[in-house]
């Protein structure tokens, strides 16, 4: 499907932004390379990225070179417990109109449910909406399972105007070096953006009432904090 078709549907549903969350390490790679990269692209080019529990599924189901961009901030999920996004604490916030700027040859698909809930014997029609009409009837704001998957020929989506906006969690913890995790992560992201010639805006996350991220982060071991923020 075309990005312009999905743009209209998402806009009608009240969506204003798309999102991509990852570890600080992987996010630094994005900033150095000037765009969001598929995990397949990073692997193919010998770049740095943190492992994810979904990696084997992505390879098995042929989505290793796709970019999954939820229409809502998973950390601040609608109607559910607000908690850390386990894909990572660095959230790239992308204007919805990136769907109108996709490079030639890009393909946009929408999942019927998260790939974590796919099973091997089902057909593609059980995993993906097959046309624009199906998407328009089924997508509503806040449904985490209806994720956009963007596949561009190069595996890379450049930051528009070489600018990136990041919302960064503050775990109020330290990384292995003893540094404050938020300050350490912010410094690394800014340095990576400078190397990549990207103008970056980094905002400290302001958690809404009811968010449990501070209590969750308090239970993490220092090596786990370092994995995400180091």
GROMACS elastic network, one bead per residue, 0.5 to 0.9 nm:
[ bonds ]
;  ai    aj funct       b0    kb
    1     4     6  0.85783   500
    1     5     6  0.70259   500
    1     6     6  0.75412   500
    1   106     6  0.87043   500
    1   107     6  0.57506   500
    1   108     6  0.51500   500
    1   109     6  0.62586   500
    1   130     6  0.86620   500
    1   131     6  0.70640   500
    1   132     6  0.71075   500
    2     5     6  0.53845   500
    2     6     6  0.67198   500
    2     7     6  0.87120   500
    2    99     6  0.83177   500
    2   100     6  0.87995   500
    2   102     6  0.89869   500
    2   106     6  0.75767   500
    2   107     6  0.61993   500
    2   108     6  0.59771   500
    2   109     6  0.86310   500
    2   132     6  0.89757   500
    3     6     6  0.52738   500
    3     7     6  0.59729   500
    3     8     6  0.88218   500
    3    98     6  0.83374   500
    3   100     6  0.58345   500
    3   101     6  0.80231   500
    3   102     6  0.68871   500
    3   106     6  0.79081   500
    3   107     6  0.73008   500
    3   108     6  0.59404   500
    3   150     6  0.86599   500
    4     8     6  0.65149   500
    4     9     6  0.89671   500
    4    97     6  0.86559   500
    4    99     6  0.60584   500
    4   100     6  0.53218   500
    4   101     6  0.86975   500
    5     8     6  0.56075   500
    5     9     6  0.67840   500
    5    10     6  0.89836   500
    5    99     6  0.87464   500
    5   132     6  0.68819   500
    6     9     6  0.51452   500
    6    10     6  0.61136   500
    6    11     6  0.84700   500
    6    99     6  0.74999   500
    6   108     6  0.76455   500
    6   109     6  0.85993   500
    6   110     6  0.88089   500
    6   132     6  0.72374   500
    6   135     6  0.80521   500
    6   136     6  0.84155   500
    6   148     6  0.88727   500
    7    10     6  0.52516   500
    7    11     6  0.60104   500
    7    12     6  0.85337   500
    7    96     6  0.69618   500
    7    97     6  0.69845   500
    7    98     6  0.86872   500
    7    99     6  0.58935   500
    7   100     6  0.71482   500
    8    11     6  0.51864   500
    8    12     6  0.61603   500
    8    13     6  0.86695   500
    9    12     6  0.51922   500
    9    13     6  0.63241   500
    9    14     6  0.89473   500
    9    15     6  0.88594   500
    9   132     6  0.84321   500
    9   135     6  0.76485   500
    9   136     6  0.57793   500
    9   139     6  0.80319   500
   10    14     6  0.64920   500
   10    15     6  0.52993   500
   10    16     6  0.78949   500
   10    71     6  0.81703   500
   10    96     6  0.81367   500
   10   136     6  0.84270   500
   10   139     6  0.78785   500
   10   140     6  0.81419   500
   10   141     6  0.81422   500
   11    14     6  0.52069   500
   11    15     6  0.51576   500
   11    16     6  0.66075   500
   11    96     6  0.78320   500
   12    15     6  0.73689   500
   13   136     6  0.88879   500
   13   139     6  0.74184   500
   13   140     6  0.56738   500
   13   141     6  0.57893   500
   14   140     6  0.82977   500
   14   141     6  0.65220   500
   15    18     6  0.79377   500
   15    71     6  0.64688   500
   15    72     6  0.77847   500
   15    96     6  0.73277   500
   15   140     6  0.89339   500
   15   141     6  0.66172   500
   16    71     6  0.79721   500
   16    72     6  0.89185   500
   16    94     6  0.87900   500
   16    95     6  0.65092   500
   16    96     6  0.54011   500
   16    97     6  0.84180   500
   17    70     6  0.88867   500
   17    71     6  0.62172   500
   17    72     6  0.72703   500
   17    73     6  0.89305   500
   17    93     6  0.65193   500
   17    94     6  0.54312   500
   17    97     6  0.81726   500
   18    69     6  0.57505   500
   18    70     6  0.58110   500
   18    72     6  0.65212   500
   18    73     6  0.80761   500
   18    92     6  0.83727   500
   18    93     6  0.61179   500
   18    94     6  0.50443   500
   18    95     6  0.63051   500
   18    96     6  0.58334   500
   18    98     6  0.86925   500
   18   148     6  0.87435   500
   19    68     6  0.85741   500
   19    69     6  0.51949   500
   19    70     6  0.55066   500
   19    71     6  0.62443   500
   19    72     6  0.65825   500
   19    73     6  0.63486   500
   19    74     6  0.85369   500
   19    91     6  0.66210   500
   19    92     6  0.56531   500
   19    94     6  0.59474   500
   19    95     6  0.87690   500
   20    36     6  0.82366   500
   20    67     6  0.85297   500
   20    68     6  0.73003   500
   20    69     6  0.54151   500
   20    70     6  0.70612   500
   20    73     6  0.85079   500
   20    87     6  0.87488   500
   20    90     6  0.83296   500
   20    91     6  0.56651   500
   20    92     6  0.51062   500
   20    93     6  0.68323   500
   20    94     6  0.80622   500
   21    27     6  0.82617   500
   21    69     6  0.86527   500
   21    73     6  0.87219   500
   21    74     6  0.86922   500
   21    85     6  0.73976   500
   21    86     6  0.85429   500
   21    87     6  0.57532   500
   21    88     6  0.53227   500
   21    89     6  0.65992   500
   21    90     6  0.55184   500
   21    92     6  0.60749   500
   21    93     6  0.87254   500
   22    25     6  0.81453   500
   22    26     6  0.62759   500
   22    27     6  0.61340   500
   22    49     6  0.89976   500
   22    50     6  0.82581   500
   22    85     6  0.85715   500
   22    86     6  0.82040   500
   22    87     6  0.50526   500
   22    89     6  0.62754   500
   22    90     6  0.55652   500
   22    91     6  0.66680   500
   22    92     6  0.84090   500
   22   228     6  0.80803   500
   23    26     6  0.53990   500
   23    27     6  0.60607   500
   23    28     6  0.85757   500
   23    49     6  0.80023   500
   23    50     6  0.66236   500
   23    86     6  0.89174   500
   23    87     6  0.68553   500
   23    89     6  0.59916   500
   23    90     6  0.60616   500
   23    91     6  0.88656   500
   23   227     6  0.75563   500
   23   229     6  0.64718   500
   23   230     6  0.85270   500
   24    28     6  0.60290   500
   24    29     6  0.87026   500
   24    50     6  0.86624   500
   24    88     6  0.73821   500
   24    89     6  0.72406   500
   24    90     6  0.61188   500
   24   185     6  0.63209   500
   24   186     6  0.86769   500
   24   188     6  0.77741   500
   24   189     6  0.70817   500
   24   227     6  0.84782   500
   24   228     6  0.60428   500
   24   229     6  0.53022   500
   24   230     6  0.66891   500
   25    28     6  0.52773   500
   25    29     6  0.66823   500
   25    48     6  0.70549   500
   25    49     6  0.60839   500
   25    50     6  0.65464   500
   25   185     6  0.88121   500
   25   188     6  0.84954   500
   25   189     6  0.85611   500
   25   227     6  0.83067   500
   25   228     6  0.74650   500
   25   229     6  0.74540   500
   25   230     6  0.69755   500
   26    29     6  0.51038   500
   26    30     6  0.65272   500
   26    31     6  0.89027   500
   26    47     6  0.88621   500
   26    48     6  0.62662   500
   26    50     6  0.59694   500
   27    30     6  0.50070   500
   27    31     6  0.63347   500
   27    32     6  0.86282   500
   27    36     6  0.83416   500
   27    49     6  0.80896   500
   27    90     6  0.69345   500
   27    91     6  0.87192   500
   27    92     6  0.85515   500
   27   189     6  0.72712   500
   27   192     6  0.86843   500
   28    31     6  0.50959   500
   28    32     6  0.61008   500
   28    33     6  0.85411   500
   28    48     6  0.86600   500
   28    49     6  0.88740   500
   28   188     6  0.70986   500
   28   189     6  0.55050   500
   28   190     6  0.84832   500
   28   191     6  0.83441   500
   28   192     6  0.52790   500
   28   193     6  0.72878   500
   29    32     6  0.50845   500
   29    33     6  0.60997   500
   29    34     6  0.84751   500
   29    35     6  0.87697   500
   29    36     6  0.88401   500
   29    37     6  0.86003   500
   29    42     6  0.84161   500
   29    47     6  0.70630   500
   29    48     6  0.63223   500
   29    49     6  0.72298   500
   29   192     6  0.73575   500
   29   196     6  0.89957   500
   30    33     6  0.51448   500
   30    34     6  0.59345   500
   30    35     6  0.52343   500
   30    36     6  0.53904   500
   30    37     6  0.63936   500
   30   192     6  0.84903   500
   30   193     6  0.85759   500
   30   196     6  0.86335   500
   31    34     6  0.50346   500
   31    35     6  0.62984   500
   31    36     6  0.80155   500
   31   159     6  0.87817   500
   31   164     6  0.80924   500
   31   189     6  0.74686   500
   31   190     6  0.86767   500
   31   192     6  0.56862   500
   31   194     6  0.82153   500
   31   195     6  0.79663   500
   31   196     6  0.57712   500
   31   197     6  0.81572   500
   31   198     6  0.65187   500
   31   200     6  0.84130   500
   32    35     6  0.80781   500
   32   191     6  0.88926   500
   32   192     6  0.52694   500
   32   193     6  0.58223   500
   32   194     6  0.77496   500
   32   195     6  0.57661   500
   32   197     6  0.75666   500
   32   198     6  0.78070   500
   33    36     6  0.81848   500
   33    37     6  0.83541   500
   33   156     6  0.89649   500
   33   158     6  0.84192   500
   33   193     6  0.88130   500
   33   195     6  0.88316   500
   33   196     6  0.58628   500
   33   197     6  0.88970   500
   33   198     6  0.89758   500
   34   156     6  0.88847   500
   34   157     6  0.84031   500
   34   158     6  0.57415   500
   34   159     6  0.60647   500
   34   162     6  0.66161   500
   34   163     6  0.85533   500
   34   164     6  0.89152   500
   34   193     6  0.79981   500
   34   196     6  0.58306   500
   34   197     6  0.73588   500
   34   198     6  0.63602   500
   35   156     6  0.62978   500
   35   157     6  0.52617   500
   35   160     6  0.84840   500
   35   162     6  0.80285   500
   35   164     6  0.84828   500
   35   198     6  0.89977   500
   36    67     6  0.80100   500
   36    92     6  0.87562   500
   36   155     6  0.86119   500
   36   156     6  0.58613   500
   36   157     6  0.52248   500
   36   158     6  0.64173   500
   36   159     6  0.71471   500
   37    40     6  0.80639   500
   37    41     6  0.61362   500
   37    42     6  0.65584   500
   37    65     6  0.85534   500
   37    66     6  0.86769   500
   37    67     6  0.72630   500
   37   155     6  0.59841   500
   37   157     6  0.64137   500
   37   158     6  0.84729   500
   38    41     6  0.51382   500
   38    42     6  0.65029   500
   38    43     6  0.87704   500
   38    64     6  0.69740   500
   38    65     6  0.50899   500
   38    66     6  0.55757   500
   38    67     6  0.53596   500
   38    68     6  0.85925   500
   38   151     6  0.84175   500
   38   155     6  0.54469   500
   38   156     6  0.64434   500
   38   157     6  0.86291   500
   39    42     6  0.51672   500
   39    43     6  0.62620   500
   39    44     6  0.85618   500
   39    49     6  0.78952   500
   39    55     6  0.83252   500
   39    64     6  0.60046   500
   39    65     6  0.61244   500
   39    66     6  0.76804   500
   39    67     6  0.79932   500
   39   155     6  0.84789   500
   40    43     6  0.51343   500
   40    44     6  0.59627   500
   40    45     6  0.85554   500
   40    59     6  0.86375   500
   40    63     6  0.86500   500
   40    64     6  0.51317   500
   40    66     6  0.78337   500
   40   155     6  0.75013   500
   41    44     6  0.50703   500
   41    45     6  0.61344   500
   41    46     6  0.85652   500
   41    47     6  0.84579   500
   41    64     6  0.85194   500
   41    65     6  0.64666   500
   41   154     6  0.79125   500
   41   155     6  0.55252   500
   41   156     6  0.72734   500
   42    45     6  0.53568   500
   42    46     6  0.61667   500
   42    47     6  0.50647   500
   42    48     6  0.68432   500
   42    49     6  0.70787   500
   42   155     6  0.87741   500
   43    46     6  0.52186   500
   43    47     6  0.62133   500
   43    48     6  0.78354   500
   43    49     6  0.80937   500
   44    47     6  0.78620   500
   50   227     6  0.77234   500
   50   228     6  0.81252   500
   51    54     6  0.85454   500
   51    55     6  0.70878   500
   52    55     6  0.54719   500
   52    56     6  0.86113   500
   52    86     6  0.89030   500
   52    87     6  0.70534   500
   53    56     6  0.73351   500
   53    57     6  0.83018   500
   53    87     6  0.87792   500
   54    57     6  0.53037   500
   54    58     6  0.61383   500
   54    59     6  0.88175   500
   54   115     6  0.85323   500
   54   116     6  0.72762   500
   55    58     6  0.50871   500
   55    59     6  0.63788   500
   55    60     6  0.86635   500
   55    64     6  0.75156   500
   56    59     6  0.52107   500
   56    60     6  0.61014   500
   56    61     6  0.86057   500
   56    64     6  0.87645   500
   57    60     6  0.50074   500
   57    61     6  0.60028   500
   57    62     6  0.84021   500
   57    63     6  0.82927   500
   57    64     6  0.84611   500
   57   115     6  0.74704   500
   57   116     6  0.73249   500
   58    61     6  0.54241   500
   58    62     6  0.60813   500
   58    65     6  0.83808   500
   58    66     6  0.87283   500
   58   115     6  0.79195   500
   59    62     6  0.53071   500
   59    63     6  0.62039   500
   59    64     6  0.50157   500
   59    65     6  0.85584   500
   60    63     6  0.78407   500
   60    64     6  0.82450   500
   60   120     6  0.89622   500
   61    64     6  0.78477   500
   61   115     6  0.82625   500
   61   118     6  0.88295   500
   61   120     6  0.82501   500
   62    65     6  0.75931   500
   62    66     6  0.84867   500
   63    66     6  0.51187   500
   63    67     6  0.81554   500
   63   149     6  0.85462   500
   63   151     6  0.86745   500
   64    67     6  0.83141   500
   65   151     6  0.68340   500
   65   152     6  0.84900   500
   65   155     6  0.61017   500
   66   149     6  0.61316   500
   66   150     6  0.56643   500
   66   152     6  0.75629   500
   66   155     6  0.70846   500
   67   148     6  0.80438   500
   67   149     6  0.54351   500
   67   150     6  0.50174   500
   67   151     6  0.62067   500
   67   152     6  0.84717   500
   67   155     6  0.80255   500
   67   156     6  0.86444   500
   67   157     6  0.87694   500
   68   147     6  0.66012   500
   68   148     6  0.56834   500
   68   150     6  0.64251   500
   68   151     6  0.88877   500
   69    72     6  0.86617   500
   69   147     6  0.63850   500
   69   148     6  0.53812   500
   69   149     6  0.63953   500
   69   150     6  0.76737   500
   70    73     6  0.72835   500
   70    74     6  0.77805   500
   70   144     6  0.70303   500
   70   145     6  0.85593   500
   70   146     6  0.76313   500
   70   148     6  0.60423   500
   70   149     6  0.85398   500
   71    74     6  0.88621   500
   71    96     6  0.85608   500
   71   141     6  0.76474   500
   71   142     6  0.77836   500
   71   143     6  0.86343   500
   71   144     6  0.79764   500
   71   146     6  0.83761   500
   71   147     6  0.69758   500
   71   148     6  0.75011   500
   72    75     6  0.87223   500
   72    76     6  0.78480   500
   72    77     6  0.69061   500
   72    78     6  0.82069   500
   72   141     6  0.77766   500
   72   142     6  0.65220   500
   72   143     6  0.84434   500
   72   144     6  0.75378   500
   73    76     6  0.53783   500
   73    77     6  0.60584   500
   73    78     6  0.87065   500
   73    85     6  0.85513   500
   73    91     6  0.80726   500
   73    93     6  0.85726   500
   74    78     6  0.83066   500
   74    82     6  0.80011   500
   74    83     6  0.81814   500
   74    84     6  0.80421   500
   74    85     6  0.59678   500
   74   144     6  0.77216   500
   75    81     6  0.87785   500
   75    82     6  0.56874   500
   75    83     6  0.52888   500
   75    84     6  0.52458   500
   75    86     6  0.87240   500
   75    89     6  0.88159   500
   75   207     6  0.88152   500
   75   211     6  0.85439   500
   75   213     6  0.85038   500
   76    80     6  0.83452   500
   76    81     6  0.81050   500
   76    82     6  0.51280   500
   76    83     6  0.70667   500
   76    84     6  0.85237   500
   76    85     6  0.87697   500
   76   207     6  0.78369   500
   76   208     6  0.76629   500
   76   211     6  0.77998   500
   77    80     6  0.58315   500
   77    81     6  0.71252   500
   77    82     6  0.59078   500
   77    83     6  0.82453   500
   77   142     6  0.70754   500
   77   144     6  0.80280   500
   78    81     6  0.82338   500
   78    82     6  0.81118   500
   78   141     6  0.86104   500
   78   142     6  0.54960   500
   78   143     6  0.82258   500
   78   144     6  0.88932   500
   79    82     6  0.85431   500
   79   142     6  0.79876   500
   81   210     6  0.74188   500
   81   211     6  0.67915   500
   81   212     6  0.74754   500
   82   207     6  0.84108   500
   82   208     6  0.80381   500
   82   209     6  0.88311   500
   82   210     6  0.66919   500
   82   212     6  0.61362   500
   82   213     6  0.72289   500
   83    86     6  0.88669   500
   83   210     6  0.89914   500
   83   211     6  0.56941   500
   83   212     6  0.52122   500
   83   214     6  0.84004   500
   83   216     6  0.74960   500
   84    87     6  0.86889   500
   84    88     6  0.78487   500
   84    89     6  0.70803   500
   84   169     6  0.80751   500
   84   211     6  0.87120   500
   84   212     6  0.78971   500
   84   213     6  0.52762   500
   84   214     6  0.86238   500
   84   216     6  0.75237   500
   84   217     6  0.79459   500
   85    88     6  0.56745   500
   85    89     6  0.63946   500
   85    91     6  0.88687   500
   86    89     6  0.75381   500
   86   228     6  0.89443   500
   87    90     6  0.88348   500
   87   228     6  0.88168   500
   88    91     6  0.73890   500
   88   169     6  0.89639   500
   88   228     6  0.61460   500
   88   229     6  0.84041   500
   89   167     6  0.80027   500
   89   168     6  0.57405   500
   89   169     6  0.52101   500
   89   170     6  0.82600   500
   89   171     6  0.89335   500
   89   228     6  0.68601   500
   89   229     6  0.73993   500
   90   166     6  0.62702   500
   90   167     6  0.60006   500
   90   169     6  0.67421   500
   90   185     6  0.88733   500
   90   228     6  0.88199   500
   90   229     6  0.85921   500
   91   165     6  0.81828   500
   91   166     6  0.52634   500
   91   167     6  0.50849   500
   91   168     6  0.63011   500
   91   169     6  0.84552   500
   92   164     6  0.70678   500
   92   165     6  0.57683   500
   92   167     6  0.66654   500
   92   168     6  0.88891   500
   93   164     6  0.76882   500
   93   165     6  0.56439   500
   93   166     6  0.60935   500
   93   167     6  0.73982   500
   94    97     6  0.82634   500
   94    98     6  0.70879   500
   94   159     6  0.87093   500
   94   164     6  0.79212   500
   94   165     6  0.74067   500
   95    98     6  0.59534   500
   95    99     6  0.85869   500
   96    99     6  0.62192   500
   96   100     6  0.82674   500
   97   100     6  0.52657   500
   97   101     6  0.69981   500
   98   101     6  0.50093   500
   98   102     6  0.64558   500
   98   160     6  0.77137   500
   99   102     6  0.57337   500
   99   108     6  0.86694   500
  101   160     6  0.85133   500
  102   105     6  0.83393   500
  102   106     6  0.62406   500
  102   107     6  0.87746   500
  102   150     6  0.89990   500
  102   152     6  0.77753   500
  102   157     6  0.76998   500
  103   106     6  0.58278   500
  103   152     6  0.68941   500
  103   153     6  0.82138   500
  103   157     6  0.80811   500
  104   107     6  0.89646   500
  104   152     6  0.79749   500
  104   153     6  0.81703   500
  105   151     6  0.86192   500
  105   152     6  0.65133   500
  105   153     6  0.63167   500
  106   150     6  0.69970   500
  106   151     6  0.56288   500
  106   153     6  0.64100   500
  107   149     6  0.81755   500
  107   150     6  0.58673   500
  107   151     6  0.52886   500
  107   152     6  0.65274   500
  107   153     6  0.88040   500
  108   148     6  0.68032   500
  108   149     6  0.57149   500
  108   151     6  0.65234   500
  108   152     6  0.87723   500
  109   128     6  0.69532   500
  109   129     6  0.72339   500
  109   130     6  0.81637   500
  109   131     6  0.87530   500
  109   147     6  0.82641   500
  109   148     6  0.58303   500
  109   149     6  0.51156   500
  109   150     6  0.65564   500
  109   151     6  0.84339   500
  110   113     6  0.87895   500
  110   127     6  0.86914   500
  110   128     6  0.58173   500
  110   129     6  0.58893   500
  110   130     6  0.84812   500
  110   135     6  0.72703   500
  110   146     6  0.60527   500
  110   147     6  0.54625   500
  110   149     6  0.59837   500
  110   150     6  0.88086   500
  111   114     6  0.65216   500
  111   115     6  0.77106   500
  111   126     6  0.89232   500
  111   127     6  0.57830   500
  111   129     6  0.62738   500
  111   145     6  0.67550   500
  111   146     6  0.51397   500
  111   147     6  0.53607   500
  111   148     6  0.67020   500
  111   149     6  0.74984   500
  112   115     6  0.88787   500
  112   125     6  0.88540   500
  112   126     6  0.71730   500
  112   127     6  0.53981   500
  112   128     6  0.52524   500
  112   129     6  0.61616   500
  112   135     6  0.89427   500
  112   138     6  0.86691   500
  112   145     6  0.63419   500
  112   146     6  0.55568   500
  112   147     6  0.78203   500
  113   116     6  0.81718   500
  113   117     6  0.67427   500
  113   118     6  0.75762   500
  113   126     6  0.88278   500
  113   127     6  0.66109   500
  113   128     6  0.79620   500
  113   144     6  0.79884   500
  113   146     6  0.58696   500
  113   147     6  0.76107   500
  114   117     6  0.56705   500
  114   118     6  0.71306   500
  114   127     6  0.83325   500
  114   144     6  0.76680   500
  114   146     6  0.71917   500
  114   147     6  0.71496   500
  115   118     6  0.50249   500
  115   119     6  0.84617   500
  115   127     6  0.76435   500
  115   145     6  0.85363   500
  116   119     6  0.85273   500
  118   121     6  0.89252   500
  118   122     6  0.76391   500
  118   126     6  0.83434   500
  118   127     6  0.67552   500
  119   122     6  0.60521   500
  120   123     6  0.84118   500
  122   125     6  0.79387   500
  122   126     6  0.60808   500
  122   127     6  0.76682   500
  123   126     6  0.55046   500
  123   127     6  0.70991   500
  124   127     6  0.51587   500
  124   128     6  0.59654   500
  124   129     6  0.86010   500
  124   130     6  0.84924   500
  125   128     6  0.54448   500
  125   129     6  0.65718   500
  125   130     6  0.64881   500
  126   129     6  0.79063   500
  128   131     6  0.89711   500
  129   132     6  0.78010   500
  129   133     6  0.88508   500
  129   134     6  0.59984   500
  129   135     6  0.60891   500
  129   138     6  0.89444   500
  130   133     6  0.84838   500
  130   134     6  0.68067   500
  130   135     6  0.80120   500
  131   134     6  0.55631   500
  131   135     6  0.66256   500
  131   136     6  0.89420   500
  132   135     6  0.51226   500
  132   136     6  0.61755   500
  132   137     6  0.87536   500
  133   136     6  0.51693   500
  133   137     6  0.63719   500
  133   138     6  0.87787   500
  134   137     6  0.52975   500
  134   138     6  0.62587   500
  134   139     6  0.85513   500
  135   138     6  0.52573   500
  135   139     6  0.57511   500
  135   146     6  0.89280   500
  136   139     6  0.59931   500
  136   140     6  0.86265   500
  137   140     6  0.86197   500
  138   146     6  0.85646   500
  139   142     6  0.89345   500
  139   143     6  0.73374   500
  139   146     6  0.65561   500
  140   143     6  0.62062   500
  140   146     6  0.83408   500
  141   144     6  0.85771   500
  142   145     6  0.89171   500
  142   146     6  0.87898   500
  143   146     6  0.58305   500
  143   147     6  0.83397   500
  144   147     6  0.66306   500
  151   154     6  0.84806   500
  151   155     6  0.66750   500
  151   156     6  0.86478   500
  152   155     6  0.52318   500
  152   156     6  0.66368   500
  152   157     6  0.72542   500
  153   156     6  0.79023   500
  154   157     6  0.80728   500
  157   160     6  0.87260   500
  158   161     6  0.84625   500
  158   162     6  0.72555   500
  159   163     6  0.57522   500
  159   164     6  0.62137   500
  159   198     6  0.81407   500
  160   163     6  0.60505   500
  160   164     6  0.77874   500
  161   164     6  0.86758   500
  161   198     6  0.86335   500
  161   199     6  0.88218   500
  162   197     6  0.73363   500
  162   198     6  0.50510   500
  162   199     6  0.63467   500
  162   200     6  0.86091   500
  163   197     6  0.89575   500
  163   198     6  0.54777   500
  163   200     6  0.57468   500
  163   201     6  0.79881   500
  164   193     6  0.88009   500
  164   198     6  0.70330   500
  164   199     6  0.63026   500
  164   201     6  0.63289   500
  164   202     6  0.85608   500
  165   199     6  0.86050   500
  165   200     6  0.57868   500
  165   202     6  0.61476   500
  165   203     6  0.79567   500
  166   200     6  0.73612   500
  166   201     6  0.60728   500
  166   203     6  0.62455   500
  166   204     6  0.86878   500
  167   201     6  0.83670   500
  167   202     6  0.58161   500
  167   204     6  0.59324   500
  167   205     6  0.57019   500
  168   182     6  0.77195   500
  168   185     6  0.83909   500
  168   186     6  0.78205   500
  168   202     6  0.66867   500
  168   203     6  0.60118   500
  168   204     6  0.51689   500
  168   205     6  0.55785   500
  169   182     6  0.71798   500
  169   203     6  0.86515   500
  169   204     6  0.61366   500
  169   205     6  0.51471   500
  169   206     6  0.82496   500
  169   207     6  0.88690   500
  169   213     6  0.89105   500
  170   173     6  0.79405   500
  170   181     6  0.73179   500
  170   182     6  0.52078   500
  170   183     6  0.86836   500
  170   204     6  0.66635   500
  170   205     6  0.67700   500
  170   206     6  0.88936   500
  170   214     6  0.83710   500
  171   174     6  0.83147   500
  171   181     6  0.69921   500
  171   182     6  0.69499   500
  171   213     6  0.76582   500
  171   214     6  0.62308   500
  171   216     6  0.87958   500
  171   217     6  0.56042   500
  171   218     6  0.75858   500
  171   225     6  0.81902   500
  172   180     6  0.72671   500
  172   181     6  0.69529   500
  172   182     6  0.72142   500
  172   214     6  0.75824   500
  172   217     6  0.78597   500
  172   218     6  0.80516   500
  173   179     6  0.85734   500
  173   180     6  0.61479   500
  173   181     6  0.56887   500
  173   182     6  0.79015   500
  173   217     6  0.76829   500
  173   218     6  0.74850   500
  173   222     6  0.80271   500
  173   225     6  0.74822   500
  174   177     6  0.76477   500
  174   178     6  0.54534   500
  174   179     6  0.53776   500
  174   182     6  0.81724   500
  174   184     6  0.87985   500
  174   222     6  0.70144   500
  174   225     6  0.73680   500
  174   226     6  0.78377   500
  175   178     6  0.55068   500
  175   179     6  0.57603   500
  175   180     6  0.65188   500
  175   181     6  0.52945   500
  175   184     6  0.80040   500
  175   222     6  0.61125   500
  175   223     6  0.73573   500
  175   224     6  0.87392   500
  175   225     6  0.60432   500
  175   227     6  0.85503   500
  175   229     6  0.70634   500
  175   230     6  0.61004   500
  176   179     6  0.74615   500
  176   222     6  0.62265   500
  176   223     6  0.65809   500
  176   225     6  0.81679   500
  176   226     6  0.59862   500
  176   230     6  0.77302   500
  177   180     6  0.88185   500
  177   226     6  0.87567   500
  177   230     6  0.87342   500
  178   181     6  0.83844   500
  179   182     6  0.86339   500
  179   183     6  0.75412   500
  179   184     6  0.63112   500
  180   183     6  0.55015   500
  180   184     6  0.59984   500
  180   185     6  0.85281   500
  181   184     6  0.51545   500
  181   185     6  0.60156   500
  181   186     6  0.84995   500
  181   225     6  0.76542   500
  181   226     6  0.77218   500
  181   229     6  0.60052   500
  181   230     6  0.71704   500
  182   185     6  0.51677   500
  182   186     6  0.60309   500
  182   187     6  0.85546   500
  182   204     6  0.84431   500
  182   229     6  0.73587   500
  183   186     6  0.51219   500
  183   187     6  0.61138   500
  183   188     6  0.85876   500
  184   187     6  0.53050   500
  184   188     6  0.62744   500
  184   189     6  0.87477   500
  184   229     6  0.75629   500
  184   230     6  0.71309   500
  185   188     6  0.51317   500
  185   189     6  0.61648   500
  185   190     6  0.86178   500
  185   229     6  0.55568   500
  185   230     6  0.64458   500
  186   189     6  0.51974   500
  186   190     6  0.61786   500
  186   191     6  0.86076   500
  186   202     6  0.73468   500
  187   190     6  0.52207   500
  187   191     6  0.61502   500
  187   192     6  0.86104   500
  188   191     6  0.51744   500
  188   192     6  0.61496   500
  188   193     6  0.86210   500
  188   230     6  0.85463   500
  189   192     6  0.51201   500
  189   193     6  0.61562   500
  189   194     6  0.86452   500
  189   200     6  0.83619   500
  189   202     6  0.84952   500
  190   193     6  0.50934   500
  190   194     6  0.62431   500
  190   195     6  0.87314   500
  190   199     6  0.87193   500
  190   200     6  0.69669   500
  190   201     6  0.87525   500
  190   202     6  0.83249   500
  191   194     6  0.51128   500
  191   195     6  0.63310   500
  191   196     6  0.87204   500
  192   195     6  0.50932   500
  192   196     6  0.62387   500
  192   197     6  0.86004   500
  192   198     6  0.84596   500
  193   196     6  0.50233   500
  193   197     6  0.59562   500
  193   199     6  0.65269   500
  193   200     6  0.63987   500
  194   197     6  0.50896   500
  194   198     6  0.61117   500
  194   199     6  0.74485   500
  194   200     6  0.85706   500
  195   198     6  0.77815   500
  196   199     6  0.89026   500
  203   206     6  0.86920   500
  207   210     6  0.82140   500
  207   211     6  0.60407   500
  207   212     6  0.87293   500
  207   213     6  0.80738   500
  208   211     6  0.57968   500
  209   212     6  0.88796   500
  211   214     6  0.77994   500
  211   215     6  0.89525   500
  212   215     6  0.55499   500
  212   216     6  0.62163   500
  212   217     6  0.87052   500
  213   217     6  0.59162   500
  213   218     6  0.83953   500
  214   217     6  0.51836   500
  214   218     6  0.61469   500
  214   219     6  0.89743   500
  215   218     6  0.50620   500
  215   219     6  0.67939   500
  216   219     6  0.54946   500
  216   220     6  0.69886   500
  217   220     6  0.53289   500
  217   221     6  0.86829   500
  217   225     6  0.78562   500
  218   221     6  0.82572   500
  220   223     6  0.81332   500
  220   224     6  0.60791   500
  220   225     6  0.63988   500
  221   224     6  0.53397   500
  221   225     6  0.64294   500
  221   226     6  0.87076   500
  222   225     6  0.50432   500
  222   226     6  0.60992   500
  222   227     6  0.85841   500
  223   227     6  0.60907   500
  223   228     6  0.88693   500
  224   228     6  0.65846   500
  224   229     6  0.85815   500
  225   228     6  0.54772   500
  225   229     6  0.58961   500
  225   230     6  0.73163   500
  226   229     6  0.50776   500
  227   230     6  0.57936   500
